[in-house]
Amino acid sequence: MLAREKSCILQKGADFNVNVRVHPCCTIEIEIPEQSQYLSPSLEQLQFKLCNQGMMLVVDQDDAENELHQELLLSREDAMELCKMINEVVEEHEELMSNL
């Protein structure tokens, strides 16, 4: 199992790149280089919400170190590919855990 990566372009305002890496242990990294922003929420802290302009990736990170609410507007195609990638990693992780 390897980490999977996807690059997307934010659909709102300036066209910023979003680099997403999903790790086999079901962690995720979201980087927006143009804004010097780096997020590392758990998968449970992510939601996808359908909207008119595309699909919103919502990060609600509320832990001892951070409290963060971030909304990233992605194209529907990018959001669906990202969602599929996350589901595949979760399924592989569950299969690996059940085999142990």
Order of alpha helices (4+ residues) and beta strands (2+ residues): beta-beta-beta-beta-beta-beta-beta-alpha
